């Protein structure tokens, strides 16, 4: 008997109806679209998923339809039928067909279709069964990736073409520039070096300026030409035997005097390497670039060391070490990138194209070498260049070194001549012909034939200009151009310019944009935010001619923007225009000050009217009292009583001779009473007329008072700081013209409630008094300080000067009408200020300043509610 485990279990057969029901359920719930057709490609059935895609409400609705009856496009229907017939004709399945299909909602889906032929028991094909999977999301992703790849490839090709075009353009332009530059530089050098040619000193200076900057331009052009050749892989290596120690030593001998003139020392150490194979030109450019950087980034008194060291029989190392500013570690990686500098901002201290180290790396690699750099911020930098000592076969091709060519020496001399000149130390204030001038001020040289106005008065009348540029050659050029017509002071950067401006404000500023420590744009922004100096015109001069740079300069407050290179006449015309603008500001400021003065006088007159009105009102009251007193007089009653007494036969009276006494007395009394009554009536009439006249005067004063006070009682919530800046806008020109330094110490305070016009007039009076006091004192460095601070619920503002001050005994009297301690003053301003402060609910007092001058303190009650601290 066989083991039951070895016997196959035969599944029970389902009844036919049950089997068909199960098959329909499987087809209906299958997660893919399924359909089947007969040999004529007519649908015999499908499942629910496929029916929904065809826009049918039931799967049975597809029976009897063809692909032409469904939502797909005609092209899709023809494709489906063609593939169906091919499968049925071959009798073989066709799998993973990618197709598109328009759905009933109008959208297009991507399908992955499989089709198999349906065969009977005899193997005859009677139809086809198919299914498809929706791969739309995957297909769209693949298509997007393909498009992105194509776009990236196109962008790469375009970038390469653009880069090649750029390199070709740079090479072509550089090559074309070298010829005219050589024809400029060579005659200049011959002229300057000719012993028999006696050139005036100022002409020689101008020619040296031209030679220096032409050589600098030629060096830049050479760098661009070399760079473009290296980028385009068109640069070859010209190997030749070179006694590298001797060659390097000769180069350093040429460079050393220039380094010493700039306060740096230069030395050479290392091993004796003998003859090595080098590309002489590329080695020279490597060494010049490295020494140039070392000298440029070294401090005065610093040392640069060049070293040659044998690494092994096949290579040696050239290193250049300096004791300069060093480089941050995180910046080292980008040093060899083309057109890149550690500091590429507008405030960078050092000029350059950013090609030097990039060329060093390219040249070293062309000679099968490598470059490394070591640096510590503040400690200096060492650049090491490793180069081969032999050719690829391991031995020099020629052991006879060639001498250093005259062309090579000329290249070094031209590189040296392109370095900026060594500047003399600036003259100190109080010494030499410019005694009293600000630090860094310089006398201006004049071009040939230029004339200067004679006499100290004419010199003082010439407008004062400030030149700000870190390039000494550019300052020299503009100095020669402008000095015949203007007094000049100079600064090398924005911070130096700030100090000069505050000590002696110029009438026009001509400034470069890209400067170390503070750029021209930053200097302009500081100036235009200054409460007193913001009216000084600024001309920005720069090599950046793009719209963004120009817009940035003008948005920052510059009045003019001049692009290099510029014509001398253009610079002179723009400076003249800015001088006229400055004088217009001066005139406007003077007019504003005069308006403020007249406004103050009107306010004073208003106070006088107010006081006179009070006085006349008191006189009217007095007149009323006199009239009432006379109306209540007892004389009329006494007169009537005496008359009655006499009429009634009073006591016996002695009669005078010839007339009875009683008769005489009666007549006398009657006359007296009549005179008294008449006098009373006349006095009352006079008093009434006085009353009428007083009423007329009082009404006139009140009418004038209402006119004068139309704004007097319009108070508002004010920021003291804002009102101070507004007053300085009107009075600032007068302070600048008087060469008074303004100091502001405006701490955050609450708002106050006052009349804006009155408060402006008070501040004008205080500033004008301080300026006048400083003028009388003739202080060497006159200054005025305006300060604000919060004292609990009170807001305080002080105006202080370093003038002669006010005697303690007069500090209360100065607020009285007409009292003054200054000759020629009217004694009204402080009287008005005290009255106005009292009307605001505040006070005013005078103290002794910290240098013996006057300190006037205004005290206000802080406004109710939320304050304005921090404004």
LUMLUM-36879 format. One record per residue (C-alpha): x, y, z; residue in three letters. Coordinates in pm, whole numbers. Example, Ala and Ser with C-alpha at 12.3 -4.5 7.8 and 13.67 -1.06 7.14 Angstrom:
2
        u        v        w   rest
     1230     -450      780    Ala
     1367     -106      714    Ser
//
This chain:
871
        u        v        w   rest
        0        0        0    Unk
      134      336      -95    Unk
      200      605      154    Unk
      -92      854      169    Unk
      164     1137      171    Unk
      281     1031     -178    Unk
      -64     1054     -326    Unk
     -164     1384     -497    Unk
     -474     1549     -371    Unk
     -721     1617     -649    Unk
     -912     1941     -585    Unk
    -1285     1905     -595    Unk
    -1443     2033     -914    Unk
    -1681     2326     -881    Unk
    -2009     2318    -1058    Unk
    -2001     2497    -1396    Unk
    -2209     2793    -1279    Unk
    -1997     2835     -970    Unk
    -1678     2818    -1177    Unk
    -1802     3087    -1416    Unk
    -1906     3309    -1125    Unk
    -1559     3282     -971    Unk
    -1391     3369    -1301    Unk
    -1609     3675    -1348    Unk
    -1526     3790     -993    Unk
    -1153     3753    -1057    Unk
    -1171     3949    -1381    Unk
    -1387     4220    -1227    Unk
    -1158     4281     -928    Unk
     -827     4241    -1112    Unk
     -619     4561    -1051    Unk
     -532     4598    -1422    Unk
     -744     4663    -1728    Unk
     -837     4337    -1903    Unk
    -1029     4290    -2230    Unk
    -1077     4026    -2496    Unk
    -1180     4038    -2861    Unk
    -1274     3802    -3142    Unk
    -1077     3757    -3463    Unk
    -1247     4065    -3613    Unk
    -1119     4277    -3325    Unk
    -1469     4320    -3183    Unk
    -1483     4341    -2804    Unk
    -1631     4036    -2632    Unk
    -1580     4164    -2277    Unk
    -1373     4369    -2032    Unk
    -1348     4446    -1660    Unk
    -1471     4748    -1466    Unk
    -1136     4933    -1467    Unk
    -1107     4915    -1846    Unk
    -1472     5020    -1890    Unk
    -1420     5332    -1675    Unk
    -1126     5439    -1893    Unk
    -1347     5401    -2200    Unk
    -1622     5611    -2041    Unk
    -1866     5318    -2007    Unk
    -2093     5282    -1708    Unk
    -2089     4899    -1719    Unk
    -1837     4647    -1840    Unk
    -2108     4473    -2049    Unk
    -2157     4789    -2257    Unk
    -1832     4725    -2445    Unk
    -1959     4402    -2605    Unk
    -1995     4443    -2980    Unk
    -1789     4764    -2999    Unk
    -1457     4819    -3173    Unk
    -1172     5052    -3090    Unk
    -1319     5304    -3338    Unk
    -1627     5331    -3114    Unk
    -1431     5427    -2803    Unk
    -1278     5766    -2696    Unk
     -929     5696    -2827    Unk
     -802     5886    -3124    Unk
     -831     5732    -3470    Unk
     -453     5690    -3484    Unk
     -460     5504    -3150    Unk
     -750     5280    -3265    Unk
     -571     5192    -3587    Unk
     -254     5113    -3391    Unk
     -441     4887    -3145    Unk
     -614     4691    -3422    Unk
     -292     4657    -3623    Unk
     -107     4510    -3325    Unk
     -404     4285    -3237    Unk
     -404     4136    -3586    Unk
      -29     4088    -3578    Unk
      -54     3892    -3250    Unk
     -339     3674    -3379    Unk
     -159     3616    -3708    Unk
      164     3510    -3541    Unk
        1     3317    -3261    Unk
      267     3458    -3028    Unk
      225     3696    -2734    Unk
      347     4056    -2756    Unk
      451     4200    -2420    Unk
      542     4541    -2271    Unk
      410     4757    -2552    Unk
      421     5129    -2461    Unk
      114     5305    -2597    Unk
      -88     5622    -2543    Unk
     -463     5630    -2491    Unk
     -702     5922    -2479    Unk
     -947     5880    -2194    Unk
    -1316     5968    -2182    Unk
    -1236     6283    -1979    Unk
    -1004     6407    -2258    Unk
     -679     6331    -2077    Unk
     -407     6116    -2230    Unk
     -258     5828    -2038    Unk
       54     5621    -2104    Unk
        0     5243    -2099    Unk
      219     4934    -2079    Unk
       22     4670    -2274    Unk
       51     4291    -2300    Unk
     -139     4091    -2565    Unk
     -170     3711    -2604    Unk
     -365     3508    -2866    Unk
     -668     3298    -2754    Unk
     -660     2942    -2890    Unk
     -910     2653    -2889    Unk
     -835     2289    -2811    Unk
     -703     2245    -3162    Unk
     -460     2532    -3130    Unk
     -657     2756    -3360    Unk
     -660     3126    -3273    Unk
    -1013     3251    -3219    Unk
     -940     3585    -3047    Unk
     -705     3791    -2837    Unk
     -670     3870    -2466    Unk
     -504     4192    -2352    Unk
     -425     4388    -2040    Unk
     -262     4721    -1974    Unk
     -103     4904    -1680    Unk
     -115     5284    -1639    Unk
      247     5409    -1641    Unk
      163     5778    -1692    Unk
      346     5903    -1380    Unk
      658     5705    -1460    Unk
      651     5814    -1822    Unk
      609     6182    -1737    Unk
      901     6159    -1495    Unk
     1116     5991    -1759    Unk
     1020     6254    -2014    Unk
     1097     6537    -1770    Unk
     1434     6383    -1691    Unk
     1508     6342    -2061    Unk
     1413     6704    -2128    Unk
     1628     6819    -1838    Unk
     1917     6612    -1965    Unk
     1878     6754    -2314    Unk
     1860     7108    -2176    Unk
     2166     7044    -1959    Unk
     2354     6910    -2260    Unk
     2250     7210    -2467    Unk
     2342     7448    -2183    Unk
     2678     7276    -2146    Unk
     2743     7303    -2519    Unk
     2637     7667    -2518    Unk
     2855     7740    -2215    Unk
     3151     7573    -2380    Unk
     3090     7768    -2700    Unk
     3052     8091    -2501    Unk
     3365     8015    -2302    Unk
     3559     7944    -2617    Unk
     3419     8257    -2778    Unk
     3515     8455    -2467    Unk
     3865     8313    -2475    Unk
     3893     8388    -2846    Unk
     3763     8739    -2790    Unk
     4000     8803    -2500    Unk
     4290     8671    -2702    Unk
     4198     8883    -3004    Unk
     4142     9200    -2802    Unk
     4452     9146    -2591    Unk
     4661     9086    -2900    Unk
     4524     9398    -3068    Unk
     4588     9607    -2756    Unk
     4949     9501    -2715    Unk
     5063     9676    -3032    Unk
     4928    10026    -2956    Unk
     5028     9992    -2591    Unk
     5382     9903    -2695    Unk
     5391    10201    -2931    Unk
     5283    10425    -2643    Unk
     5511    10277    -2380    Unk
     5833    10239    -2578    Unk
     5860    10603    -2695    Unk
     5770    10717    -2344    Unk
     6045    10508    -2190    Unk
     6296    10632    -2446    Unk
     6194    10994    -2382    Unk
     6212    10959    -2003    Unk
     6545    10774    -2012    Unk
     6712    11011    -2260    Unk
     6990    11195    -2081    Unk
     6998    11488    -2322    Unk
     6629    11573    -2284    Unk
     6566    11829    -2012    Unk
     6201    11802    -1909    Unk
     6033    12037    -1662    Unk
     5952    11864    -1336    Unk
     5575    11880    -1376    Unk
     5597    11751    -1735    Unk
     5815    11461    -1621    Unk
     5562    11382    -1348    Unk
     5282    11370    -1604    Unk
     5485    11145    -1836    Unk
     5577    10914    -1547    Unk
     5209    10891    -1464    Unk
     5132    10791    -1822    Unk
     5417    10536    -1836    Unk
     5323    10381    -1502    Unk
     4961    10327    -1594    Unk
     5036    10218    -1952    Unk
     5272     9953    -1813    Unk
     5003     9849    -1569    Unk
     4751     9818    -1853    Unk
     5003     9620    -2060    Unk
     5051     9378    -1769    Unk
     4675     9329    -1741    Unk
     4651     9271    -2116    Unk
     4934     9017    -2098    Unk
     4758     8834    -1816    Unk
     4435     8823    -2017    Unk
     4615     8697    -2325    Unk
     4793     8425    -2129    Unk
     4472     8330    -1954    Unk
     4276     8304    -2279    Unk
     4547     8088    -2437    Unk
     4559     7857    -2136    Unk
     4179     7832    -2124    Unk
     4166     7739    -2492    Unk
     4450     7486    -2447    Unk
     4651     7676    -2706    Unk
     4952     7750    -2488    Unk
     5260     7540    -2544    Unk
     5563     7488    -2322    Unk
     5891     7619    -2459    Unk
     6143     7409    -2266    Unk
     6497     7542    -2237    Unk
     6788     7495    -1997    Unk
     6801     7767    -1734    Unk
     7041     7828    -1448    Unk
     6748     7878    -1215    Unk
     6948     8022     -922    Unk
     7118     8285    -1135    Unk
     6801     8368    -1327    Unk
     6602     8412    -1004    Unk
     6881     8617     -843    Unk
     6893     8858    -1139    Unk
     6519     8907    -1124    Unk
     6533     8982     -751    Unk
     6814     9233     -811    Unk
     6585     9423    -1045    Unk
     6290     9408     -801    Unk
     6477     9479     -475    Unk
     6509     9861     -512    Unk
     6136     9895     -567    Unk
     6065     9677     -264    Unk
     6302     9881      -46    Unk
     6139    10205     -165    Unk
     5812    10069      -33    Unk
     5957     9977      303    Unk
     5993     9602      241    Unk
     6302     9385      228    Unk
     6360     9105      -22    Unk
     6600     8811       13    Unk
     6682     8480     -153    Unk
     6789     8151       11    Unk
     6805     7783      -76    Unk
     6997     7513     -256    Unk
     7217     7542     -563    Unk
     7006     7370     -829    Unk
     7222     7430    -1134    Unk
     7067     7400    -1477    Unk
     6709     7282    -1504    Unk
     6461     7267    -1790    Unk
     6199     7542    -1771    Unk
     5977     7755    -1980    Unk
     6162     8077    -1905    Unk
     5861     8306    -1974    Unk
     5621     8106    -1759    Unk
     5869     8075    -1473    Unk
     5928     8451    -1483    Unk
     5553     8523    -1476    Unk
     5510     8281    -1183    Unk
     5785     8453     -985    Unk
     5663     8807    -1067    Unk
     5305     8725     -966    Unk
     5410     8567     -637    Unk
     5648     8851     -544    Unk
     5387     9108     -648    Unk
     5132     8955     -411    Unk
     5386     8924     -131    Unk
     5486     9292     -157    Unk
     5128     9406     -195    Unk
     4995     9221      107    Unk
     5295     9286      335    Unk
     5303     9560      595    Unk
     5564     9839      577    Unk
     5881     9704      732    Unk
     5789     9350      630    Unk
     6019     9092      475    Unk
     5967     8875      166    Unk
     6180     8563      127    Unk
     6226     8372     -201    Unk
     6363     8021     -163    Unk
     6479     7750     -406    Unk
     6502     7397     -265    Unk
     6578     7059     -421    Unk
     6310     6805     -342    Unk
     6479     6511     -519    Unk
     6668     6442     -838    Unk
     6355     6497    -1044    Unk
     6197     6812     -895    Unk
     6262     7134     -705    Unk
     6050     7383     -516    Unk
     6018     7759     -553    Unk
     5860     7921     -246    Unk
     5773     8285     -172    Unk
     5701     8372      191    Unk
     5574     8703      330    Unk
     5487     8836      678    Unk
     5170     9010      562    Unk
     4802     9004      643    Unk
     4752     8634      579    Unk
     4443     8458      448    Unk
     4157     8295      643    Unk
     4163     7916      620    Unk
     3814     7896      470    Unk
     3922     8123      184    Unk
     4226     7921       74    Unk
     4026     7691     -152    Unk
     3913     7966     -390    Unk
     4246     8146     -431    Unk
     4336     7972     -756    Unk
     3995     8035     -916    Unk
     4006     8277    -1205    Unk
     3897     8637    -1148    Unk
     3866     8566     -774    Unk
     3997     8767     -481    Unk
     3959     8698     -109    Unk
     3794     9038      -73    Unk
     3586     9118     -379    Unk
     3369     9383     -215    Unk
     3356     9754     -297    Unk
     3558     9816       20    Unk
     3845     9591      -79    Unk
     4185     9734        2    Unk
     4390     9585     -279    Unk
     4341     9625     -653    Unk
     4380     9347     -908    Unk
     4205     9129    -1164    Unk
     4214     8807     -962    Unk
     4408     8628    -1239    Unk
     4755     8616    -1082    Unk
     4735     8296     -879    Unk
     4513     8132    -1140    Unk
     4788     8187    -1397    Unk
     5051     8063    -1152    Unk
     4860     7738    -1118    Unk
     4801     7700    -1492    Unk
     5164     7773    -1580    Unk
     5294     7534    -1314    Unk
     5066     7254    -1435    Unk
     5167     7318    -1798    Unk
     5528     7255    -1684    Unk
     5413     6934    -1507    Unk
     5426     7100    -1166    Unk
     5187     7184     -885    Unk
     5111     7472     -647    Unk
     5032     7468     -275    Unk
     4960     7752      -35    Unk
     4992     7786      341    Unk
     4862     8086      533    Unk
     4761     8201      878    Unk
     4550     8511      924    Unk
     4772     8790     1051    Unk
     5087     8576     1026    Unk
     5168     8578      655    Unk
     5150     8347      354    Unk
     5379     8098      184    Unk
     5319     7981     -174    Unk
     5511     7671     -289    Unk
     5552     7580     -656    Unk
     5692     7234     -734    Unk
     5854     7206    -1080    Unk
     6049     6927    -1261    Unk
     6424     6951    -1299    Unk
     6447     6735    -1612    Unk
     6244     6645    -1917    Unk
     6031     6332    -1935    Unk
     6338     6122    -2025    Unk
     6504     6219    -1700    Unk
     6792     6437    -1823    Unk
     6835     6793    -1947    Unk
     6829     6819    -2324    Unk
     7097     7083    -2321    Unk
     7337     7155    -2038    Unk
     7431     7498    -2173    Unk
     7205     7756    -2007    Unk
     7100     8060    -2201    Unk
     7156     8403    -2054    Unk
     6868     8614    -1940    Unk
     6738     8792    -2248    Unk
     6700     9169    -2276    Unk
     6332     9111    -2346    Unk
     6297     8931    -2012    Unk
     6471     9216    -1828    Unk
     6248     9469    -2005    Unk
     5940     9275    -1893    Unk
     6058     9293    -1533    Unk
     6131     9667    -1561    Unk
     5788     9732    -1704    Unk
     5628     9530    -1428    Unk
     5819     9742    -1175    Unk
     5722    10067    -1348    Unk
     5354     9969    -1323    Unk
     5366     9968     -943    Unk
     5200    10273     -782    Unk
     5437    10546     -663    Unk
     5557    10561     -306    Unk
     5354    10832     -132    Unk
     5511    11088       96    Unk
     5378    11115      447    Unk
     5089    11358      466    Unk
     5153    11703      605    Unk
     5049    11752      961    Unk
     4807    12019     1065    Unk
     4977    12328     1198    Unk
     5297    12277      994    Unk
     5413    12410      664    Unk
     5216    12623      421    Unk
     4889    12450      504    Unk
     4895    12531      875    Unk
     4553    12486     1020    Unk
     4438    12253      743    Unk
     4286    11913      830    Unk
     4504    11605      861    Unk
     4593    11449      524    Unk
     4538    11781      344    Unk
     4786    11838       64    Unk
     4890    12133     -147    Unk
     4794    12072     -507    Unk
     5048    12071     -787    Unk
     4962    12266    -1102    Unk
     4983    12150    -1461    Unk
     5210    12336    -1703    Unk
     5092    12689    -1770    Unk
     4826    12684    -1499    Unk
     4776    13000    -1300    Unk
     4649    13045     -951    Unk
     4461    13339     -801    Unk
     4695    13559     -606    Unk
     4665    13680     -251    Unk
     4531    13520       66    Unk
     4184    13662       12    Unk
     4160    13510     -335    Unk
     4287    13175     -201    Unk
     4023    13170       71    Unk
     3750    13254     -181    Unk
     3824    12945     -393    Unk
     3582    12656     -328    Unk
     3715    12374     -109    Unk
     3705    12027     -270    Unk
     3769    11689     -112    Unk
     3927    11418     -333    Unk
     3877    11062     -206    Unk
     4056    10781     -392    Unk
     4286    10499     -285    Unk
     4479    10519     -614    Unk
     4758    10778     -580    Unk
     4790    10816     -958    Unk
     4423    10906     -990    Unk
     4454    11159     -708    Unk
     4764    11305     -875    Unk
     4579    11341    -1206    Unk
     4269    11505    -1056    Unk
     4484    11721     -828    Unk
     4668    11865    -1128    Unk
     4338    11912    -1308    Unk
     4143    12083    -1029    Unk
     4404    12272     -829    Unk
     4413    12585    -1048    Unk
     4052    12664     -957    Unk
     3992    12495     -623    Unk
     4146    12440     -282    Unk
     4196    12066     -236    Unk
     4218    11820       50    Unk
     4265    11448       -8    Unk
     4180    11119      158    Unk
     4260    10758       69    Unk
     3932    10604      188    Unk
     3591    10685      328    Unk
     3696    10682      694    Unk
     3972    10936      635    Unk
     3722    11144      439    Unk
     3476    11141      729    Unk
     3733    11295      961    Unk
     3823    11564      708    Unk
     3458    11648      637    Unk
     3373    11689     1004    Unk
     3676    11907     1070    Unk
     3647    12127      761    Unk
     3335    12067      550    Unk
     3409    12095      176    Unk
     3182    12245      -85    Unk
     3208    11943     -319    Unk
     3330    11584     -272    Unk
     3478    11382     -561    Unk
     3505    11019     -451    Unk
     3597    10682     -593    Unk
     3351    10397     -526    Unk
     3569    10093     -454    Unk
     3800    10182     -164    Unk
     3929    10001      146    Unk
     3767    10036      488    Unk
     3475    10248      361    Unk
     3350    10267        3    Unk
     3234    10579     -176    Unk
     2873    10459     -160    Unk
     2899    10409      218    Unk
     3059    10753      257    Unk
     2777    10911       55    Unk
     2509    10735      263    Unk
     2672    10860      586    Unk
     2695    11215      452    Unk
     2336    11232      329    Unk
     2210    11106      668    Unk
     2406    11379      853    Unk
     2172    11651      986    Unk
     2408    11936      892    Unk
     2633    11808      609    Unk
     2377    11634      390    Unk
     2364    11931      151    Unk
     2730    11883       43    Unk
     2721    11754     -320    Unk
     2898    11424     -403    Unk
     3038    11313     -739    Unk
     3109    10938     -748    Unk
     3382    10835     -994    Unk
     3414    10468    -1086    Unk
     3509    10225    -1359    Unk
     3180    10037    -1320    Unk
     2952    10157    -1599    Unk
     2664     9908    -1561    Unk
     2315    10036    -1488    Unk
     2301     9854    -1153    Unk
     2615    10028    -1026    Unk
     2495    10370    -1142    Unk
     2151    10316     -985    Unk
     2312    10201     -660    Unk
     2525    10516     -642    Unk
     2239    10754     -718    Unk
     2003    10573     -480    Unk
     2267    10611     -210    Unk
     2245    10989     -243    Unk
     2518    11075     -496    Unk
     2447    11395     -688    Unk
     2654    11292     -993    Unk
     2802    10965    -1125    Unk
     3109    10988    -1348    Unk
     3234    10677    -1533    Unk
     3602    10618    -1607    Unk
     3757    10697    -1845    Unk
     3624    11052    -1849    Unk
     3729    11366    -2032    Unk
     3894    11634    -1815    Unk
     3643    11891    -1941    Unk
     3359    11667    -1823    Unk
     3501    11643    -1471    Unk
     3558    12019    -1455    Unk
     3206    12091    -1583    Unk
     3046    11859    -1329    Unk
     3248    12002    -1042    Unk
     3145    12355    -1143    Unk
     2783    12239    -1153    Unk
     2813    12092     -803    Unk
     2972    12414     -670    Unk
     2671    12605     -804    Unk
     2443    12349     -637    Unk
     2626    12395     -306    Unk
     2592    12773     -329    Unk
     2223    12732     -403    Unk
     2194    12525      -85    Unk
     2375    12801      103    Unk
     2144    13068      -32    Unk
     1839    12858       45    Unk
     1964    12796      398    Unk
     2024    13167      450    Unk
     1675    13245      323    Unk
     1526    12983      555    Unk
     1719    13130      846    Unk
     1593    13479      759    Unk
     1237    13350      737    Unk
     1280    13184     1074    Unk
     1420    13509     1217    Unk
     1126    13713     1088    Unk
      889    13447     1211    Unk
     1048    13473     1553    Unk
     1010    13851     1548    Unk
      644    13808     1457    Unk
      604    13577     1753    Unk
      774    13836     1974    Unk
      546    14109     1839    Unk
      255    13881     1917    Unk
      375    13859     2277    Unk
      403    14238     2293    Unk
       50    14273     2158    Unk
      -67    14024     2414    Unk
       99    14216     2699    Unk
      -34    14550     2572    Unk
     -379    14403     2547    Unk
     -361    14291     2909    Unk
     -247    14640     3012    Unk
     -527    14815     2824    Unk
     -778    14572     2967    Unk
     -659    14672     3315    Unk
     -692    15040     3222    Unk
    -1046    14979     3107    Unk
    -1127    14813     3436    Unk
     -981    15112     3621    Unk
    -1189    15351     3412    Unk
    -1501    15150     3500    Unk
    -1418    15184     3868    Unk
    -1371    15564     3840    Unk
    -1699    15600     3661    Unk
    -1879    15391     3923    Unk
    -1714    15585     4203    Unk
    -1827    15918     4058    Unk
    -2174    15782     4001    Unk
    -2196    15692     4370    Unk
    -2059    16030     4492    Unk
    -2231    16191     4798    Unk
    -2193    16544     4663    Unk
    -2534    16553     4489    Unk
    -2709    16441     4807    Unk
    -2514    16693     5015    Unk
    -2608    16966     4773    Unk
    -2976    16885     4802    Unk
    -2962    16870     5184    Unk
    -2786    17206     5207    Unk
    -3039    17366     4974    Unk
    -3327    17240     5184    Unk
    -3160    17367     5497    Unk
    -3109    17711     5360    Unk
    -3460    17730     5221    Unk
    -3604    17638     5560    Unk
    -3441    17930     5735    Unk
    -3162    17775     5918    Unk
    -2968    17931     6204    Unk
    -2904    18304     6221    Unk
    -2600    18408     6021    Unk
    -2419    18733     6048    Unk
    -2463    18953     5748    Unk
    -2172    19131     5586    Unk
    -2170    19505     5540    Unk
    -2411    19614     5276    Unk
    -2560    19261     5247    Unk
    -2716    19026     5485    Unk
    -2476    18742     5578    Unk
    -2729    18472     5517    Unk
    -2786    18589     5167    Unk
    -2419    18588     5086    Unk
    -2371    18236     5223    Unk
    -2666    18103     5036    Unk
    -2544    18250     4712    Unk
    -2191    18110     4767    Unk
    -2313    17765     4848    Unk
    -2538    17763     4543    Unk
    -2250    17864     4318    Unk
    -2023    17599     4473    Unk
    -2280    17328     4431    Unk
    -2347    17424     4074    Unk
    -1972    17414     3999    Unk
    -1935    17078     4162    Unk
    -2227    16932     3971    Unk
    -2091    17065     3646    Unk
    -1748    16923     3727    Unk
    -1898    16587     3809    Unk
    -2089    16577     3482    Unk
    -1783    16673     3280    Unk
    -1563    16418     3461    Unk
    -1812    16141     3398    Unk
    -1830    16239     3031    Unk
    -1449    16235     3001    Unk
    -1428    15897     3167    Unk
    -1694    15763     2932    Unk
    -1501    15887     2632    Unk
    -1184    15722     2774    Unk
    -1377    15402     2810    Unk
    -1493    15417     2449    Unk
    -1137    15480     2326    Unk
    -1002    15193     2533    Unk
    -1268    14968     2386    Unk
    -1163    15065     2034    Unk
     -791    14997     2110    Unk
     -868    14672     2283    Unk
    -1083    14549     1992    Unk
     -807    14635     1745    Unk
     -547    14451     1954    Unk
     -772    14149     1985    Unk
     -828    14142     1610    Unk
     -449    14160     1550    Unk
     -392    13902     1820    Unk
     -636    13660     1659    Unk
     -451    13702     1327    Unk
     -107    13661     1483    Unk
     -217    13364     1693    Unk
     -384    13172     1410    Unk
     -148    12876     1479    Unk
      -28    12961     1827    Unk
     -260    12730     2012    Unk
     -247    12441     1767    Unk
      -47    12194     1972    Unk
       34    11842     1868    Unk
      226    11538     1979    Unk
      588    11585     1866    Unk
      909    11385     1857    Unk
     1177    11614     2001    Unk
     1444    11439     1794    Unk
     1255    11500     1469    Unk
     1204    11868     1549    Unk
     1576    11903     1631    Unk
     1672    11757     1292    Unk
     1418    11985     1123    Unk
     1570    12291     1291    Unk
     1921    12180     1190    Unk
     1807    12154      829    Unk
     1729    12528      838    Unk
     2023    12635     1058    Unk
     2287    12381      950    Unk
     2432    12592      668    Unk
     2499    12880      910    Unk
     2685    12642     1144    Unk
     2891    12501      857    Unk
     2978    12848      732    Unk
     3083    12947     1083    Unk
     3297    12626     1102    Unk
     3117    12518     1417    Unk
     3133    12143     1488    Unk
     2794    11996     1574    Unk
     2765    11712     1825    Unk
     2442    11519     1873    Unk
     2362    11304     2176    Unk
     1996    11227     2115    Unk
     1892    10955     2357    Unk
     1548    10791     2329    Unk
     1278    11005     2493    Unk
      898    11020     2502    Unk
      701    11252     2278    Unk
      596    11598     2404    Unk
      291    11817     2334    Unk
      381    12157     2187    Unk
      336    12385     1890    Unk
      580    12274     1618    Unk
      647    12627     1488    Unk
      709    12766     1835    Unk
      946    12482     1925    Unk
     1139    12528     1599    Unk
     1170    12902     1675    Unk
     1296    12829     2028    Unk
     1563    12592     1893    Unk
     1657    12845     1625    Unk
     1700    13116     1894    Unk
     1920    12889     2106    Unk
     2138    12777     1811    Unk
     2171    13134     1685    Unk
     2270    13259     2032    Unk
     2529    12980     2067    Unk
     2674    13048     1721    Unk
     2696    13422     1793    Unk
     2863    13359     2130    Unk
     3120    13130     1967    Unk
     3191    13395     1704    Unk
     3263    13651     1973    Unk
     3482    13409     2170    Unk
     3684    13304     1862    Unk
     3734    12953     2002    Unk
     3999    12744     1828    Unk
     3764    12448     1789    Unk
     3411    12582     1846    Unk
     3139    12327     1902    Unk
     2770    12306     1982    Unk
     2611    11998     2135    Unk
     2241    11915     2131    Unk
     2135    11640     2372    Unk
     1811    11481     2489    Unk
     1736    11256     2785    Unk
     1444    11127     2989    Unk
     1407    11226     3355    Unk
     1112    11031     3487    Unk
      796    11192     3349    Unk
      993    11482     3204    Unk
     1168    11514     2869    Unk
     1482    11728     2865    Unk
     1667    11890     2576    Unk
     1989    12090     2613    Unk
     2184    12317     2374    Unk
     2542    12365     2494    Unk
     2842    12552     2353    Unk
     3203    12613     2450    Unk
     3176    12990     2421    Unk
     3226    13255     2697    Unk
     2910    13154     2884    Unk
     2663    13374     3077    Unk
     2746    13519     3423    Unk
     2555    13348     3701    Unk
     2390    13675     3810    Unk
     2244    13729     3463    Unk
     2104    13379     3404    Unk
     1756    13477     3523    Unk
     1759    13832     3387    Unk
     1818    13715     3027    Unk
     1456    13593     3017    Unk
     1327    13947     3085    Unk
     1202    14148     2791    Unk
     1481    14361     2642    Unk
     1764    14231     2863    Unk
     2076    14107     2682    Unk
     2442    14039     2757    Unk
     2549    14072     2393    Unk
     2612    14398     2216    Unk
     2376    14453     1924    Unk
     2118    14197     2042    Unk
     1757    14296     2115    Unk
     1691    14084     2425    Unk
     1371    13937     2284    Unk
     1458    13578     2181    Unk
     1502    13424     2526    Unk
     1202    13623     2657    Unk
      990    13472     2382    Unk
     1136    13124     2446    Unk
     1054    13142     2817    Unk
      694    13248     2747    Unk
      643    12975     2490    Unk
      791    12704     2715    Unk
      557    12821     2991    Unk
      260    12792     2752    Unk
      365    12430     2682    Unk
      367    12354     3055    Unk
      747    12334     3051    Unk
     1041    12544     3164    Unk
     1378    12682     3051    Unk
     1694    12738     3251    Unk
     2059    12826     3193    Unk
     2354    12638     3343    Unk
     2730    12653     3309    Unk
     2861    12414     3041    Unk
     3136    12162     3095    Unk
     3397    12392     2932    Unk
     3264    12714     3082    Unk
     3017    12788     2805    Unk
     2639    12820     2827    Unk
     2404    12524     2858    Unk
     2035    12601     2801    Unk
     1802    12325     2922    Unk
     1442    12287     2802    Unk
     1213    12070     3017    Unk
      879    11933     2891    Unk
      613    11715     3045    Unk
      607    11381     2863    Unk
      297    11326     2651    Unk
       28    11104     2802    Unk
      -14    10753     2666    Unk
      242    10546     2480    Unk
      570    10728     2445    Unk
      819    10731     2166    Unk
     1125    10584     2339    Unk
     1380    10464     2093    Unk
     1295    10716     1823    Unk
//
